[in-house]
């Protein structure tokens, strides 16, 4: 069974990988794939970095990034306090999730649920 699983891993089709990077004033998303999986045979996996997409351009501070599927949430200090924002990669739309006068932080996302 172990041998069969290792064989499947070696033949695996591309694995989609999304990496988000928070810069001081912007949030960028990179996508790519890993066409070969390292199955413990000493060979390096290959990673191809795809195009970058800038999803914010304001100069506010951003922290606590979380990703689920094609949705990204983060903590943003653009309104003189920390609020939670979300960006949907499929619709290319940013949404402000919270607008309380107090700070919100540490967002997490799973499915259509966002908690902080």
Secondary structure, DSSP 8 states (H G I E B T S, - for coil): -HHHHHHHHHT---EEEEEEEE-SS-EEEEEEEEEE---SSS---EEEEEEEEE---S---EEEEEEETTEEEEEE-TTSS-EEEEEETTTTEEEE----SS-----EEETTEEE-
